[in-house]
Amino acid sequence: MFRVVRGVPTAEELAALVGAIVTRTRPVAAAAPPVVSRWVRSGRPTGATPVACPGAWRAAGLPR
């Protein structure tokens, strides 16, 4: 519940307030993770992710 502390709101202002509260209290459905095809995954690098450290820029150009 809520109550007006100061002033006299109009019917439109109260309706806007109630609409905002109802919208904010609705549970949000979790979005499904995007589906990634095997073809796309095959082009992505595998293994350890690069780490920022001294000399990392040099190591990035070396063959693995």
SULVEN-V585223 format. One record per pair of residues at least 4 apart in sequence whose ideal C-beta (glycine too) atoms are under 6 Angstrom apart, sorted by the first residue. I is the first residue (numbers start at 0). GAP is how many residues later the second one is. If there is no record, write none. Layout:
BEGIN
i & gap
I & GAP
I & GAP
END
This chain:
BEGIN
i & gap
3 & 5
8 & 4
8 & 5
35 & 4
35 & 5
51 & 4
54 & 4
END
